[in-house]
Amino acid sequence: MFSICSLSALFHPQPKSIKEANLSQLHGRKIAIDASMQIYSFLIGIRQGGPNNAAAMLTNEKGEPTSHIQGLFNRAIRFLTEGIKPVFVFDGKPPDIKSGELVKRRERREKAQQALAEAKEGGNVEEQEKQEKRLVRVGTKENDECKRLLLLMGIPIVESPCEAEAQAAALCRSGEVWGVGTEDMDALTFACPILIRKMTFANASKSDVQQMEYGKAIEGLGLTHDQFVDLCILLGCDYCDSIKKVGPKTALKLIREHGSIEKILENINRDKYGVPDDWIPNEKKAKAEKEDGADEDDTDDEKDHTKKNDDNDEAEDNEEIEPIYVKARRLFNDHEVKTGLDLKWTECQPEPLTKFLVDEMCFNPDRVKAGIEKLQKAHKKNVKPQSRMDSFFKPVPGAGTKKKKPATGAKRKGGAKDSGKGKKGFFGGKKR
């Protein structure tokens, strides 16, 4: 995921592309939620501990984490109570190109593990909590438990073949959902029409959500979709490294001036900006072959001995190597997703849901009962949802349609003649 701050910095001067509203204003909307991001926020945010002990995740009697279950149960009820229809989208297998990012994450976890051990040895509680959060990982077990919970609650899930944000964006583009709820701004690079941020709110009753409209955003930046994808790659994404010393403003300037990464690479000052080797693999290959040729001093026998192998490898050596940014661009434009999904919101299953939460997760029976009652009430209310307020508004005469004026001197109702002069409308302007 590229830097949220980097892209937000470019979007914020454009008031038309970003709106803020209370969660209740999403009433009646179908929203695809990035499940992994929600689960992760619960695992690091819902904790308990004492004054001299580092806060730890909630666990059941077996010592298994339950923070994600508690958080998701309450969050999903909150959405449904507000009249929102959520569908939770889960990650599938990461693309091969993402392996470099996964290696970096593993290295960061190893450093965090070492820092945690040092913090424990030194009795630094604050540092312990910090490093433990860095070690949190949403694994198969946590995902499977959340899928089970959601289905028992009557909420649909989608298991992506690859990246969840790509799948969620596809659901939004096809009209199966209205928007995508995630903090991962990669969703915009997948041409997600409406991105909703800040749904992982801390104070549910007072926090506003942020709506970002993709079409208005790239229009405000003065870019095409292809140029926007290249801009996001320049800002840095999970699929490849970025050019060093190129920040948001410089990246936007370069895209506007040159139109594509290929043209930027032709014109950029290589001494000033560090271009990764895998962005220009063929240049590096040619340079290496030239240096090898200059250093070569084989005897005739040695040359004869290696000629056969060289001939066999000649075709492979002449093949162009695809730059990493081209692979990243293809993933954003042609990602593997599921289509034609039948999303259904159903009644919850009280008995198996209670058994799961109370017997297996050791939740308080009274709280579970109260939660199930809220679920049932919300379902009945949402079966025939109240019409959204914006559906009551109709086009104002004059905004796209022309209202016929009576001819000058023609009789009006009641026998009076129309003078033909413009009359003042409700908003102080002349009628058109």
C-alpha positions as a Python dict, from the first residue, in 0.01 Angstrom:
ca = {
    (1, 'M'): (0, 0, 0),
    (2, 'F'): (137, 338, -92),
    (3, 'S'): (144, 620, 156),
    (4, 'I'): (-202, 741, 257),
    (5, 'C'): (-52, 1079, 342),
    (6, 'S'): (112, 1106, -2),
    (7, 'L'): (-209, 1064, -199),
    (8, 'S'): (-427, 1253, 49),
    (9, 'A'): (-193, 1550, 21),
    (10, 'L'): (-273, 1568, -349),
    (11, 'F'): (-648, 1518, -306),
    (12, 'H'): (-721, 1754, -18),
    (13, 'P'): (-692, 2079, -214),
    (14, 'Q'): (-984, 1946, -423),
    (15, 'P'): (-1303, 1997, -220),
    (16, 'K'): (-1520, 1839, -489),
    (17, 'S'): (-1352, 1498, -456),
    (18, 'I'): (-1374, 1466, -75),
    (19, 'K'): (-1678, 1487, 149),
    (20, 'E'): (-1727, 1422, 519),
    (21, 'A'): (-2050, 1300, 677),
    (22, 'N'): (-2182, 1117, 979),
    (23, 'L'): (-2203, 740, 951),
    (24, 'S'): (-2583, 761, 968),
    (25, 'Q'): (-2584, 931, 627),
    (26, 'L'): (-2478, 600, 470),
    (27, 'H'): (-2822, 462, 556),
    (28, 'G'): (-2948, 227, 284),
    (29, 'R'): (-2606, 189, 123),
    (30, 'K'): (-2436, -141, 39),
    (31, 'I'): (-2071, -111, 138),
    (32, 'A'): (-1787, -355, 62),
    (33, 'I'): (-1558, -364, 367),
    (34, 'D'): (-1189, -459, 358),
    (35, 'A'): (-1208, -734, 620),
    (36, 'S'): (-837, -773, 695),
    (37, 'M'): (-795, -405, 776),
    (38, 'Q'): (-1091, -413, 1015),
    (39, 'I'): (-967, -729, 1187),
    (40, 'Y'): (-617, -588, 1223),
    (41, 'S'): (-752, -270, 1383),
    (42, 'F'): (-939, -479, 1643),
    (43, 'L'): (-636, -693, 1727),
    (44, 'I'): (-420, -391, 1801),
    (45, 'G'): (-695, -169, 1945),
    (46, 'I'): (-901, -391, 2175),
    (47, 'R'): (-673, -478, 2465),
    (48, 'Q'): (-664, -496, 2842),
    (49, 'G'): (-387, -464, 3099),
    (50, 'G'): (-281, -318, 3433),
    (51, 'P'): (-69, -16, 3532),
    (52, 'N'): (253, -216, 3539),
    (53, 'N'): (167, -466, 3267),
    (54, 'A'): (162, -422, 2892),
    (55, 'A'): (-191, -425, 2750),
    (56, 'A'): (-265, -756, 2577),
    (57, 'M'): (-533, -884, 2340),
    (58, 'L'): (-851, -1029, 2487),
    (59, 'T'): (-843, -1407, 2507),
    (60, 'N'): (-1080, -1695, 2591),
    (61, 'E'): (-1021, -1969, 2847),
    (62, 'K'): (-790, -2150, 2605),
    (63, 'G'): (-572, -1840, 2573),
    (64, 'E'): (-682, -1779, 2213),
    (65, 'P'): (-725, -1416, 2098),
    (66, 'T'): (-1084, -1293, 2082),
    (67, 'S'): (-1033, -917, 2029),
    (68, 'H'): (-1112, -951, 1658),
    (69, 'I'): (-1436, -1138, 1730),
    (70, 'Q'): (-1560, -887, 1984),
    (71, 'G'): (-1468, -591, 1763),
    (72, 'L'): (-1623, -734, 1447),
    (73, 'F'): (-1943, -840, 1627),
    (74, 'N'): (-1999, -492, 1768),
    (75, 'R'): (-1890, -312, 1449),
    (76, 'A'): (-2117, -516, 1225),
    (77, 'I'): (-2413, -455, 1457),
    (78, 'R'): (-2334, -83, 1446),
    (79, 'F'): (-2338, -83, 1064),
    (80, 'L'): (-2665, -275, 1043),
    (81, 'T'): (-2830, -57, 1308),
    (82, 'E'): (-2745, 248, 1095),
    (83, 'G'): (-2916, 83, 799),
    (84, 'I'): (-2588, 3, 621),
    (85, 'K'): (-2561, -331, 440),
    (86, 'P'): (-2198, -442, 473),
    (87, 'V'): (-2031, -718, 274),
    (88, 'F'): (-1688, -816, 408),
    (89, 'V'): (-1421, -891, 149),
    (90, 'F'): (-1129, -1116, 245),
    (91, 'D'): (-784, -1136, 86),
    (92, 'G'): (-688, -1436, -123),
    (93, 'K'): (-343, -1545, -235),
    (94, 'P'): (-102, -1249, -270),
    (95, 'P'): (38, -1199, -621),
    (96, 'D'): (393, -1322, -680),
    (97, 'I'): (507, -967, -749),
    (98, 'K'): (425, -881, -387),
    (99, 'S'): (691, -1116, -251),
    (100, 'G'): (941, -832, -205),
    (101, 'E'): (697, -641, 17),
    (102, 'L'): (625, -957, 219),
    (103, 'V'): (999, -1007, 277),
    (104, 'K'): (1025, -648, 406),
    (105, 'R'): (733, -708, 643),
    (106, 'R'): (898, -1024, 775),
    (107, 'E'): (1220, -831, 837),
    (108, 'R'): (1026, -561, 1025),
    (109, 'R'): (862, -828, 1241),
    (110, 'E'): (1201, -978, 1323),
    (111, 'K'): (1327, -636, 1434),
    (112, 'A'): (1013, -583, 1641),
    (113, 'Q'): (1060, -923, 1806),
    (114, 'Q'): (1413, -830, 1907),
    (115, 'A'): (1301, -488, 2034),
    (116, 'L'): (1022, -655, 2235),
    (117, 'A'): (1267, -889, 2406),
    (118, 'E'): (1486, -591, 2500),
    (119, 'A'): (1184, -398, 2632),
    (120, 'K'): (1077, -690, 2850),
    (121, 'E'): (1427, -730, 2986),
    (122, 'G'): (1440, -358, 3068),
    (123, 'G'): (1088, -350, 3213),
    (124, 'N'): (973, -84, 2964),
    (125, 'V'): (594, -138, 2954),
    (126, 'E'): (523, 133, 2699),
    (127, 'E'): (781, -4, 2456),
    (128, 'Q'): (647, -356, 2506),
    (129, 'E'): (298, -248, 2398),
    (130, 'K'): (440, -66, 2098),
    (131, 'Q'): (640, -364, 1973),
    (132, 'E'): (364, -617, 2044),
    (133, 'K'): (131, -422, 1819),
    (134, 'R'): (393, -430, 1545),
    (135, 'L'): (397, -808, 1573),
    (136, 'V'): (21, -844, 1521),
    (137, 'R'): (-64, -1044, 1212),
    (138, 'V'): (-403, -1143, 1071),
    (139, 'G'): (-366, -1512, 992),
    (140, 'T'): (-582, -1791, 852),
    (141, 'K'): (-730, -1873, 1194),
    (142, 'E'): (-845, -1517, 1260),
    (143, 'N'): (-992, -1486, 910),
    (144, 'D'): (-1177, -1817, 935),
    (145, 'E'): (-1325, -1726, 1273),
    (146, 'C'): (-1446, -1391, 1138),
    (147, 'K'): (-1599, -1553, 829),
    (148, 'R'): (-1788, -1794, 1050),
    (149, 'L'): (-1910, -1510, 1274),
    (150, 'L'): (-2033, -1298, 983),
    (151, 'L'): (-2223, -1581, 817),
    (152, 'L'): (-2395, -1662, 1147),
    (153, 'M'): (-2488, -1294, 1170),
    (154, 'G'): (-2648, -1309, 823),
    (155, 'I'): (-2384, -1088, 659),
    (156, 'P'): (-2240, -1192, 320),
    (157, 'I'): (-1868, -1245, 270),
    (158, 'V'): (-1656, -1254, -45),
    (159, 'E'): (-1334, -1453, -61),
    (160, 'S'): (-1113, -1279, -316),
    (161, 'P'): (-895, -1482, -550),
    (162, 'C'): (-622, -1224, -488),
    (163, 'E'): (-622, -874, -330),
    (164, 'A'): (-933, -772, -131),
    (165, 'E'): (-922, -406, -235),
    (166, 'A'): (-920, -507, -604),
    (167, 'Q'): (-1223, -731, -548),
    (168, 'A'): (-1405, -464, -350),
    (169, 'A'): (-1337, -205, -622),
    (170, 'A'): (-1476, -447, -883),
    (171, 'L'): (-1795, -489, -678),
    (172, 'C'): (-1831, -111, -670),
    (173, 'R'): (-1764, -64, -1042),
    (174, 'S'): (-2026, -328, -1128),
    (175, 'G'): (-2286, -158, -906),
    (176, 'E'): (-2319, -453, -666),
    (177, 'V'): (-2221, -217, -384),
    (178, 'W'): (-2231, 162, -359),
    (179, 'G'): (-1887, 217, -206),
    (180, 'V'): (-1578, 52, -56),
    (181, 'G'): (-1485, 96, 309),
    (182, 'T'): (-1108, 79, 360),
    (183, 'E'): (-809, 286, 469),
    (184, 'D'): (-604, 131, 187),
    (185, 'M'): (-596, 390, -89),
    (186, 'D'): (-480, 125, -336),
    (187, 'A'): (-854, 83, -393),
    (188, 'L'): (-854, 410, -589),
    (189, 'T'): (-579, 279, -814),
    (190, 'F'): (-815, -10, -895),
    (191, 'A'): (-1059, 260, -1018),
    (192, 'C'): (-1294, 226, -721),
    (193, 'P'): (-1574, 483, -787),
    (194, 'I'): (-1634, 567, -419),
    (195, 'L'): (-1387, 509, -136),
    (196, 'I'): (-1503, 551, 224),
    (197, 'R'): (-1235, 605, 487),
    (198, 'K'): (-1244, 634, 865),
    (199, 'M'): (-1496, 355, 909),
    (200, 'T'): (-1254, 213, 1165),
    (201, 'F'): (-1361, 493, 1397),
    (202, 'A'): (-1270, 514, 1764),
    (203, 'N'): (-1582, 698, 1884),
    (204, 'A'): (-1874, 544, 1698),
    (205, 'S'): (-2127, 806, 1799),
    (206, 'K'): (-1934, 1118, 1697),
    (207, 'S'): (-1687, 1028, 1424),
    (208, 'D'): (-1742, 1128, 1063),
    (209, 'V'): (-1656, 912, 765),
    (210, 'Q'): (-1475, 1048, 461),
    (211, 'Q'): (-1602, 987, 109),
    (212, 'M'): (-1361, 1014, -183),
    (213, 'E'): (-1491, 1009, -541),
    (214, 'Y'): (-1245, 862, -787),
    (215, 'G'): (-1382, 1031, -1099),
    (216, 'K'): (-1377, 1380, -950),
    (217, 'A'): (-1036, 1316, -793),
    (218, 'I'): (-852, 1235, -1115),
    (219, 'E'): (-1043, 1507, -1298),
    (220, 'G'): (-922, 1756, -1037),
    (221, 'L'): (-566, 1633, -1079),
    (222, 'G'): (-598, 1670, -1456),
    (223, 'L'): (-499, 1308, -1520),
    (224, 'T'): (-630, 1011, -1716),
    (225, 'H'): (-676, 676, -1541),
    (226, 'D'): (-349, 542, -1687),
    (227, 'Q'): (-161, 848, -1568),
    (228, 'F'): (-317, 818, -1223),
    (229, 'V'): (-201, 455, -1198),
    (230, 'D'): (151, 563, -1291),
    (231, 'L'): (133, 842, -1032),
    (232, 'C'): (41, 589, -762),
    (233, 'I'): (328, 362, -864),
    (234, 'L'): (564, 660, -837),
    (235, 'L'): (430, 728, -486),
    (236, 'G'): (519, 372, -387),
    (237, 'C'): (298, 61, -372),
    (238, 'D'): (317, -298, -243),
    (239, 'Y'): (432, -429, -579),
    (240, 'C'): (756, -241, -635),
    (241, 'D'): (1001, 10, -491),
    (242, 'S'): (970, 373, -594),
    (243, 'I'): (1217, 625, -736),
    (244, 'K'): (1415, 779, -452),
    (245, 'K'): (1362, 1145, -360),
    (246, 'V'): (1036, 1167, -560),
    (247, 'G'): (762, 1292, -327),
    (248, 'P'): (392, 1358, -401),
    (249, 'K'): (438, 1702, -558),
    (250, 'T'): (735, 1597, -769),
    (251, 'A'): (557, 1280, -881),
    (252, 'L'): (250, 1476, -992),
    (253, 'K'): (467, 1733, -1170),
    (254, 'L'): (658, 1461, -1356),
    (255, 'I'): (338, 1283, -1467),
    (256, 'R'): (184, 1608, -1588),
    (257, 'E'): (498, 1701, -1780),
    (258, 'H'): (577, 1363, -1936),
    (259, 'G'): (252, 1163, -1924),
    (260, 'S'): (395, 820, -1835),
    (261, 'I'): (668, 646, -1637),
    (262, 'E'): (846, 549, -1961),
    (263, 'K'): (879, 915, -2063),
    (264, 'I'): (982, 1014, -1712),
    (265, 'L'): (1265, 759, -1717),
    (266, 'E'): (1385, 904, -2048),
    (267, 'N'): (1403, 1255, -1904),
    (268, 'I'): (1472, 1221, -1531),
    (269, 'N'): (1805, 1325, -1384),
    (270, 'R'): (1949, 987, -1284),
    (271, 'D'): (2222, 1152, -1076),
    (272, 'K'): (1965, 1332, -862),
    (273, 'Y'): (1697, 1064, -839),
    (274, 'G'): (1769, 699, -765),
    (275, 'V'): (1589, 474, -1013),
    (276, 'P'): (1558, 110, -890),
    (277, 'D'): (1743, -145, -1105),
    (278, 'D'): (1428, -348, -1170),
    (279, 'W'): (1264, -38, -1328),
    (280, 'I'): (1536, -38, -1598),
    (281, 'P'): (1640, -408, -1614),
    (282, 'N'): (1731, -405, -1983),
    (283, 'E'): (1958, -104, -1942),
    (284, 'K'): (2131, -276, -1651),
    (285, 'K'): (2157, -598, -1848),
    (286, 'A'): (2311, -425, -2149),
    (287, 'K'): (2557, -241, -1929),
    (288, 'A'): (2659, -563, -1750),
    (289, 'E'): (2709, -745, -2083),
    (290, 'K'): (2923, -461, -2213),
    (291, 'E'): (3141, -469, -1903),
    (292, 'D'): (3170, -849, -1923),
    (293, 'G'): (3275, -821, -2288),
    (294, 'A'): (3545, -569, -2208),
    (295, 'D'): (3687, -787, -1931),
    (296, 'E'): (3668, -1110, -2133),
    (297, 'D'): (4008, -1263, -2219),
    (298, 'D'): (3935, -1629, -2287),
    (299, 'T'): (4163, -1858, -2489),
    (300, 'D'): (4034, -2020, -2811),
    (301, 'D'): (3983, -2354, -2632),
    (302, 'E'): (3782, -2190, -2357),
    (303, 'K'): (3568, -2010, -2615),
    (304, 'D'): (3498, -2338, -2804),
    (305, 'H'): (3406, -2508, -2477),
    (306, 'T'): (3149, -2244, -2385),
    (307, 'K'): (3013, -2179, -2737),
    (308, 'K'): (2750, -2454, -2720),
    (309, 'N'): (2607, -2326, -2395),
    (310, 'D'): (2613, -1970, -2531),
    (311, 'D'): (2421, -2077, -2842),
    (312, 'N'): (2154, -2249, -2633),
    (313, 'D'): (2113, -1942, -2414),
    (314, 'E'): (2120, -1690, -2698),
    (315, 'A'): (1743, -1673, -2747),
    (316, 'E'): (1687, -1629, -2376),
    (317, 'D'): (1958, -1364, -2351),
    (318, 'N'): (1798, -1160, -2629),
    (319, 'E'): (1459, -1150, -2458),
    (320, 'E'): (1351, -820, -2310),
    (321, 'I'): (1301, -822, -1933),
    (322, 'E'): (973, -668, -1825),
    (323, 'P'): (1027, -373, -1588),
    (324, 'I'): (870, -415, -1245),
    (325, 'Y'): (655, -104, -1277),
    (326, 'V'): (494, -252, -1591),
    (327, 'K'): (397, -562, -1392),
    (328, 'A'): (255, -342, -1116),
    (329, 'R'): (59, -139, -1372),
    (330, 'R'): (-90, -459, -1515),
    (331, 'L'): (-199, -575, -1171),
    (332, 'F'): (-383, -248, -1110),
    (333, 'N'): (-553, -256, -1451),
    (334, 'D'): (-624, -628, -1490),
    (335, 'H'): (-648, -785, -1145),
    (336, 'E'): (-807, -1126, -1092),
    (337, 'V'): (-1151, -1085, -932),
    (338, 'K'): (-1478, -1275, -898),
    (339, 'T'): (-1781, -1151, -1091),
    (340, 'G'): (-2155, -1219, -1093),
    (341, 'L'): (-2179, -1261, -716),
    (342, 'D'): (-2519, -1294, -547),
    (343, 'L'): (-2495, -1093, -226),
    (344, 'K'): (-2767, -1167, 28),
    (345, 'W'): (-2829, -1029, 375),
    (346, 'T'): (-3029, -1273, 587),
    (347, 'E'): (-3156, -1313, 942),
    (348, 'C'): (-2897, -1411, 1199),
    (349, 'Q'): (-2888, -1763, 1345),
    (350, 'P'): (-2940, -1706, 1721),
    (351, 'E'): (-2864, -2053, 1856),
    (352, 'P'): (-2539, -2134, 1668),
    (353, 'L'): (-2429, -1771, 1705),
    (354, 'T'): (-2478, -1788, 2082),
    (355, 'K'): (-2296, -2120, 2100),
    (356, 'F'): (-2001, -1979, 1906),
    (357, 'L'): (-1971, -1658, 2108),
    (358, 'V'): (-2056, -1789, 2455),
    (359, 'D'): (-1933, -2148, 2456),
    (360, 'E'): (-1628, -2116, 2230),
    (361, 'M'): (-1525, -1753, 2272),
    (362, 'C'): (-1636, -1719, 2636),
    (363, 'F'): (-1834, -1397, 2582),
    (364, 'N'): (-2081, -1269, 2838),
    (365, 'P'): (-2420, -1440, 2768),
    (366, 'D'): (-2624, -1129, 2850),
    (367, 'R'): (-2421, -910, 2615),
    (368, 'V'): (-2445, -1168, 2339),
    (369, 'K'): (-2821, -1189, 2387),
    (370, 'A'): (-2852, -809, 2371),
    (371, 'G'): (-2639, -804, 2055),
    (372, 'I'): (-2853, -1068, 1886),
    (373, 'E'): (-3168, -873, 1970),
    (374, 'K'): (-3017, -566, 1801),
    (375, 'L'): (-2933, -778, 1498),
    (376, 'Q'): (-3286, -910, 1470),
    (377, 'K'): (-3434, -563, 1509),
    (378, 'A'): (-3200, -418, 1247),
    (379, 'H'): (-3281, -697, 1001),
    (380, 'K'): (-3655, -640, 1029),
    (381, 'K'): (-3603, -268, 980),
    (382, 'N'): (-3374, -314, 680),
    (383, 'V'): (-3590, -568, 495),
    (384, 'K'): (-3791, -269, 371),
    (385, 'P'): (-3543, 13, 426),
    (386, 'Q'): (-3651, 372, 451),
    (387, 'S'): (-3589, 561, 128),
    (388, 'R'): (-3272, 767, 126),
    (389, 'M'): (-3328, 1141, 157),
    (390, 'D'): (-3145, 1209, -170),
    (391, 'S'): (-3405, 1000, -354),
    (392, 'F'): (-3669, 1261, -271),
    (393, 'F'): (-3494, 1532, -468),
    (394, 'K'): (-3573, 1586, -833),
    (395, 'P'): (-3405, 1801, -1098),
    (396, 'V'): (-3485, 2170, -1059),
    (397, 'P'): (-3640, 2325, -1374),
    (398, 'G'): (-3360, 2504, -1551),
    (399, 'A'): (-3087, 2260, -1439),
    (400, 'G'): (-3062, 2064, -1760),
    (401, 'T'): (-3422, 2125, -1876),
    (402, 'K'): (-3574, 2442, -2014),
    (403, 'K'): (-3911, 2565, -1900),
    (404, 'K'): (-4120, 2720, -2173),
    (405, 'K'): (-4207, 3087, -2124),
    (406, 'P'): (-4548, 3211, -2221),
    (407, 'A'): (-4542, 3451, -2512),
    (408, 'T'): (-4531, 3823, -2427),
    (409, 'G'): (-4881, 3958, -2383),
    (410, 'A'): (-5037, 3612, -2353),
    (411, 'K'): (-5315, 3579, -2099),
    (412, 'R'): (-5226, 3411, -1771),
    (413, 'K'): (-5462, 3211, -1559),
    (414, 'G'): (-5724, 3449, -1416),
    (415, 'G'): (-5722, 3677, -1717),
    (416, 'A'): (-5415, 3889, -1631),
    (417, 'K'): (-5158, 3951, -1900),
    (418, 'D'): (-4791, 3846, -1863),
    (419, 'S'): (-4566, 4144, -1918),
    (420, 'G'): (-4286, 3917, -2036),
    (421, 'K'): (-4044, 4060, -1776),
    (422, 'G'): (-3840, 3820, -1562),
    (423, 'K'): (-3991, 3747, -1220),
    (424, 'K'): (-3791, 3675, -909),
    (425, 'G'): (-3773, 3304, -811),
    (426, 'F'): (-3756, 3147, -465),
    (427, 'F'): (-3378, 3195, -443),
    (428, 'G'): (-3371, 3560, -550),
    (429, 'G'): (-3268, 3492, -910),
    (430, 'K'): (-3471, 3547, -1219),
    (431, 'K'): (-3691, 3265, -1340),
    (432, 'R'): (-3563, 3098, -1651),
}
